[in-house]
Amino acid sequence: MNLSRRRALAGLALGTTLGAAAWPAAAQGGTAGYPTKPVRLIVPVGAGAAPDVVARLMAERLGALWKQTLIVDNKPGAGGIPGMSALAHAPADGYTLGFVPAAMATITPLIYKNPQFNPDTDLTPIATVGTSPLLLVTPASSGIKTLAEFARHAKAQPGKVNFAAPQSNSLPHLAGEMVSRAGQMQLFFIPYPSPPAAVTAVLSGDALLTADGLPGLLPHIKAGRLRALAVTSDKRLTGFEDIPTVAETYPSFEAIGWFSLFAPAGVPTAVAEQLNRDVARVMQAPELVARLAEMGIYPRTGSVAEAREFYQAQRGSMKRIVAELGLQAQ
């Protein structure tokens, strides 16, 4: 089977086919014994969404490295439950993996009464693929230039300053609630059906704050319509060093999106270690790093143990905020 056919089977068409450069390490393949047949990669979101795009970029390169097909299997639905459940109940042999966004692994198990999977017993993190910080923005016309100024304005009007975010219990919603609590602001949350709708609410003056990833906000920031107040990562972002972190105003604050490779619990240690090494290898390709930067995603590498530590820390953070907000499973 030729290389172009393998790429096609990896499912790289998102309305148009993403360009695919030859992967120089392909000829070397993986370590002996794995994988010896196609690998299924479950993505618990619909085709074309950011996690799906990143998953397919990774699948292309892993498939070339292994000389095997990675079949991207999109299973969208309520909080990612169909995909996460399918992953959790798949054989733990390394031939079914999951490309999992932060919300599916940390928020869904907390806000659904029957999520159909337990991330602590059914799944195991293999590799942290990348992080996706959020920006907090306000209308440029508001005259507010810093997060501290925004907090003073909001505290002077408790419950009257609107915060827009896509859907209740989404990561942008919870990040905004965390900022509100950190600054004792009592923001009034208004849910919108999508990130663009929340951004439009801020642009129109219906809300004074929203949180979203870089790609959806940068055009408005560059055009002078929105002002970035802070980024939710623990460090300033390369290329955007003029935007302070929330933690510079509220120490220890962090609320980021991320993507990780998961496997069913019990996957062989040797397979987990190889997957971790191979993911780190392909995700550091310069052309892929540049492509992800355009999407506001920053590759993150580390061992299997570090991936698990990162996940547990992120899960613990979400547990705390959900408890503090008094959110009840539905």
C-alpha positions as CSV (number, residue, x, y, z in Angstrom):
1,M,0.0,0.0,0.0
2,N,1.5,3.3,-1.0
3,L,2.1,6.3,1.2
4,S,-0.7,8.5,-0.3
5,R,-3.2,5.7,0.3
6,R,-2.2,5.4,3.9
7,R,-2.6,9.1,4.4
8,A,-6.0,9.0,2.9
9,L,-7.0,6.2,5.2
10,A,-5.8,8.3,8.1
11,G,-8.7,10.6,7.3
12,L,-7.0,13.9,6.8
13,A,-9.8,15.4,4.7
14,L,-11.5,18.3,6.6
15,G,-13.5,19.6,3.6
16,T,-10.2,20.0,2.0
17,T,-7.2,17.7,2.3
18,L,-4.5,18.9,4.7
19,G,-1.1,19.0,3.1
20,A,1.1,16.1,4.0
21,A,4.9,16.3,3.8
22,A,6.8,13.1,3.8
23,W,7.9,12.1,7.4
24,P,11.7,11.5,7.4
25,A,11.6,8.9,10.1
26,A,9.0,6.8,8.4
27,A,11.5,4.3,7.1
28,Q,12.6,3.5,10.6
29,G,9.2,2.5,11.9
30,G,8.4,1.7,15.6
31,T,10.0,-0.8,17.9
32,A,9.7,-4.5,17.1
33,G,6.3,-6.1,17.7
34,Y,4.1,-3.0,17.8
35,P,2.1,-2.0,15.9
36,T,1.6,-5.0,13.6
37,K,-1.9,-3.9,12.3
38,P,-4.0,-0.7,11.9
39,V,-4.6,1.3,15.0
40,R,-8.0,2.9,15.8
41,L,-7.8,6.5,17.2
42,I,-11.1,7.6,18.8
43,V,-11.7,11.3,18.8
44,P,-14.8,12.3,21.0
45,V,-15.6,15.3,18.9
46,G,-16.9,15.9,15.3
47,A,-14.8,16.1,12.2
48,G,-13.3,19.6,11.7
49,A,-13.2,20.7,15.3
50,A,-9.8,21.7,16.6
51,P,-9.2,18.4,18.5
52,D,-10.0,16.5,15.4
53,V,-7.6,18.5,13.2
54,V,-4.8,18.0,15.7
55,A,-5.6,14.3,16.0
56,R,-5.4,13.9,12.3
57,L,-2.1,15.8,12.0
58,M,-0.7,13.5,14.7
59,A,-2.2,10.3,13.1
60,E,-0.6,11.1,9.7
61,R,2.8,11.3,11.2
62,L,2.5,8.3,13.5
63,G,1.1,6.2,10.6
64,A,4.1,7.1,8.5
65,L,6.5,6.4,11.3
66,W,5.0,3.0,12.0
67,K,4.1,2.0,8.4
68,Q,0.6,1.3,9.7
69,T,-2.7,3.0,9.2
70,L,-4.2,5.1,12.0
71,I,-8.0,5.1,11.5
72,V,-9.5,8.3,13.0
73,D,-12.9,7.4,14.5
74,N,-15.0,10.5,15.4
75,K,-17.6,9.8,18.1
76,P,-19.1,13.1,19.1
77,G,-22.0,13.5,21.5
78,A,-23.0,14.7,25.0
79,G,-19.8,15.8,26.6
80,G,-17.8,13.3,24.6
81,I,-19.5,10.4,26.4
82,P,-19.9,8.1,23.3
83,G,-16.2,8.3,22.4
84,M,-14.9,8.2,25.9
85,S,-17.1,5.2,26.8
86,A,-16.0,3.3,23.6
87,L,-12.4,4.0,24.5
88,A,-12.8,2.9,28.1
89,H,-14.4,-0.4,27.1
90,A,-12.0,-1.3,24.3
91,P,-9.3,-4.0,24.6
92,A,-6.2,-2.8,26.4
93,D,-3.9,-4.0,23.7
94,G,-2.7,-0.7,22.2
95,Y,-4.8,-1.0,19.1
96,T,-7.5,1.4,20.3
97,L,-6.4,4.8,21.5
98,G,-8.1,8.0,22.3
99,F,-7.2,11.6,21.4
100,V,-8.9,13.4,24.3
101,P,-9.5,17.1,25.0
102,A,-9.3,18.4,28.5
103,A,-13.0,18.8,29.1
104,M,-13.9,15.2,28.1
105,A,-11.4,13.8,30.7
106,T,-11.9,16.3,33.5
107,I,-15.3,18.1,33.3
108,T,-17.6,15.4,31.8
109,P,-17.1,12.9,34.6
110,L,-18.1,15.6,37.1
111,I,-21.2,17.1,35.5
112,Y,-22.9,14.0,34.1
113,K,-24.6,11.6,36.5
114,N,-23.9,8.6,34.2
115,P,-20.8,9.4,32.1
116,Q,-20.4,5.7,31.3
117,F,-16.7,5.7,32.1
118,N,-14.5,6.3,35.1
119,P,-11.3,8.1,34.1
120,D,-9.5,6.9,37.2
121,T,-10.1,3.2,36.6
122,D,-11.0,2.8,33.0
123,L,-8.4,5.0,31.2
124,T,-4.7,5.7,31.4
125,P,-2.9,8.8,30.1
126,I,-0.1,8.0,27.7
127,A,1.2,11.3,26.5
128,T,0.3,15.0,26.8
129,V,0.2,16.2,23.2
130,G,-0.3,20.0,23.6
131,T,-1.8,22.8,25.6
132,S,-4.2,25.5,24.5
133,P,-4.4,28.5,26.7
134,L,-7.3,30.9,26.7
135,L,-7.3,34.7,26.4
136,L,-9.5,36.9,28.5
137,V,-10.7,39.9,26.4
138,T,-12.8,43.0,26.8
139,P,-14.1,45.5,24.2
140,A,-11.3,47.9,23.3
141,S,-13.9,50.7,23.6
142,S,-14.4,49.9,27.3
143,G,-11.2,51.8,28.1
144,I,-10.2,48.9,30.5
145,K,-6.5,48.0,29.9
146,T,-5.6,45.5,32.6
147,L,-7.2,42.6,34.5
148,A,-6.8,44.6,37.7
149,E,-8.7,47.5,36.2
150,F,-11.4,45.1,35.0
151,A,-11.7,43.7,38.6
152,R,-12.1,47.1,40.1
153,H,-14.8,48.0,37.6
154,A,-16.6,44.7,38.2
155,K,-16.4,44.8,42.0
156,A,-17.9,48.2,42.0
157,Q,-21.0,46.7,40.3
158,P,-21.5,43.2,41.8
159,G,-23.6,40.9,39.7
160,K,-24.1,43.6,37.0
161,V,-21.1,42.9,34.7
162,N,-21.8,40.3,32.1
163,F,-19.4,37.5,31.3
164,A,-20.1,35.6,28.0
165,A,-18.9,32.0,27.4
166,P,-19.9,29.2,25.1
167,Q,-22.3,26.9,26.9
168,S,-22.5,26.2,30.6
169,N,-19.7,24.1,32.2
170,S,-17.4,24.5,29.3
171,L,-13.7,25.2,29.9
172,P,-14.1,28.9,29.0
173,H,-17.1,29.2,31.4
174,L,-15.2,27.6,34.3
175,A,-12.1,29.7,33.6
176,G,-14.3,32.8,33.8
177,E,-15.8,31.6,37.0
178,M,-12.4,31.0,38.4
179,V,-11.3,34.5,37.5
180,S,-14.5,35.9,39.0
181,R,-13.9,34.1,42.3
182,A,-10.2,34.9,42.4
183,G,-11.0,38.6,42.0
184,Q,-14.2,38.5,44.1
185,M,-16.0,40.1,41.2
186,Q,-19.4,38.4,41.1
187,L,-19.6,38.4,37.3
188,F,-23.0,37.5,35.8
189,F,-22.5,34.6,33.4
190,I,-24.5,34.4,30.2
191,P,-24.2,31.2,28.1
192,Y,-24.0,31.3,24.3
193,P,-24.3,28.5,21.8
194,S,-20.8,28.8,20.5
195,P,-17.4,30.6,21.0
196,P,-18.1,33.0,18.0
197,A,-21.5,33.9,19.5
198,A,-19.8,34.7,22.9
199,V,-17.2,36.9,21.1
200,T,-20.0,38.7,19.2
201,A,-21.7,39.5,22.5
202,V,-18.5,41.2,23.7
203,L,-18.1,43.0,20.4
204,S,-21.7,44.3,20.6
205,G,-21.4,45.4,24.2
206,D,-23.8,42.8,25.6
207,A,-21.0,41.4,27.7
208,L,-17.8,42.9,29.0
209,L,-15.6,39.8,29.1
210,T,-15.2,36.4,27.4
211,A,-12.6,33.7,27.3
212,D,-11.6,31.9,24.1
213,G,-8.6,30.4,22.3
214,L,-6.2,32.6,20.4
215,P,-7.4,31.9,16.8
216,G,-10.9,33.1,17.5
217,L,-9.7,36.3,19.2
218,L,-6.5,37.5,17.5
219,P,-8.2,38.9,14.4
220,H,-10.4,41.2,16.6
221,I,-7.4,42.1,18.8
222,K,-5.3,43.0,15.8
223,A,-8.1,45.1,14.4
224,G,-8.4,47.0,17.6
225,R,-11.9,45.8,18.5
226,L,-10.9,43.7,21.5
227,R,-8.2,44.1,24.1
228,A,-6.5,41.1,25.6
229,L,-6.4,41.4,29.4
230,A,-4.6,38.2,30.3
231,V,-3.7,34.7,29.2
232,T,-4.7,31.8,31.4
233,S,-1.5,29.8,31.2
234,D,1.1,29.9,34.0
235,K,3.6,31.6,31.7
236,R,3.4,34.3,29.0
237,L,3.2,33.0,25.5
238,T,6.0,33.1,23.0
239,G,5.1,35.7,20.5
240,F,2.6,37.4,22.8
241,E,4.9,38.4,25.6
242,D,3.1,41.7,26.0
243,I,0.0,39.9,27.3
244,P,0.3,39.2,31.0
245,T,-0.8,36.0,32.7
246,V,-3.8,35.9,35.1
247,A,-1.3,34.5,37.6
248,E,0.5,37.9,37.6
249,T,-2.6,39.4,39.2
250,Y,-3.9,36.3,41.0
251,P,-1.0,34.0,41.9
252,S,-1.1,30.3,41.0
253,F,-4.0,30.7,38.6
254,E,-4.0,28.4,35.6
255,A,-6.9,27.2,33.4
256,I,-5.9,25.8,30.1
257,G,-7.2,23.5,27.4
258,W,-5.1,20.5,26.5
259,F,-5.0,17.4,24.4
260,S,-3.7,14.0,25.6
261,L,-3.4,10.5,24.2
262,F,-5.2,8.0,26.3
263,A,-5.5,4.2,26.3
264,P,-7.8,1.8,28.1
265,A,-6.4,1.0,31.5
266,G,-4.1,-2.0,31.5
267,V,-2.3,-1.3,28.3
268,P,1.1,-3.0,28.3
269,T,3.8,-0.8,29.8
270,A,6.1,-1.4,26.8
271,V,3.4,-0.2,24.4
272,A,2.6,2.8,26.6
273,E,6.3,3.8,26.7
274,Q,6.7,3.4,22.9
275,L,3.6,5.4,22.2
276,N,4.8,8.2,24.5
277,R,8.2,8.3,22.7
278,D,6.7,8.2,19.3
279,V,4.2,10.9,20.0
280,A,6.9,13.2,21.4
281,R,9.0,12.5,18.3
282,V,6.4,13.4,15.7
283,M,4.9,16.4,17.6
284,Q,8.3,18.1,17.6
285,A,8.5,18.3,13.9
286,P,9.2,22.0,13.0
287,E,6.4,22.1,10.4
288,L,3.9,20.7,12.8
289,V,4.9,23.0,15.6
290,A,4.4,25.9,13.2
291,R,1.0,24.6,12.1
292,L,-0.2,24.1,15.7
293,A,1.0,27.6,16.7
294,E,-1.4,29.0,14.1
295,M,-4.2,27.2,16.1
296,G,-3.0,28.5,19.4
297,I,-1.7,25.1,20.5
298,Y,1.7,24.5,22.1
299,P,3.2,21.0,22.0
300,R,4.1,19.5,25.4
301,T,6.3,16.5,25.9
302,G,7.2,14.4,28.9
303,S,7.3,10.8,30.1
304,V,4.3,8.5,30.7
305,A,4.6,9.3,34.4
306,E,4.6,13.0,33.7
307,A,1.6,12.7,31.5
308,R,-0.3,11.0,34.4
309,E,0.9,13.6,36.9
310,F,-0.2,16.4,34.6
311,Y,-3.6,14.8,34.1
312,Q,-4.2,14.2,37.8
313,A,-3.3,17.8,38.6
314,Q,-5.7,19.1,35.9
315,R,-8.4,16.7,37.1
316,G,-7.9,17.9,40.7
317,S,-8.2,21.5,39.6
318,M,-11.5,20.9,37.9
319,K,-12.8,19.0,40.9
320,R,-12.1,21.9,43.1
321,I,-13.7,24.5,40.9
322,V,-16.8,22.4,40.3
323,A,-17.1,21.9,44.1
324,E,-16.6,25.6,44.8
325,L,-19.2,26.6,42.3
326,G,-21.7,24.0,43.6
327,L,-22.3,22.5,40.2
328,Q,-24.5,19.4,40.3
329,A,-24.2,16.4,38.0
330,Q,-27.1,16.3,35.5
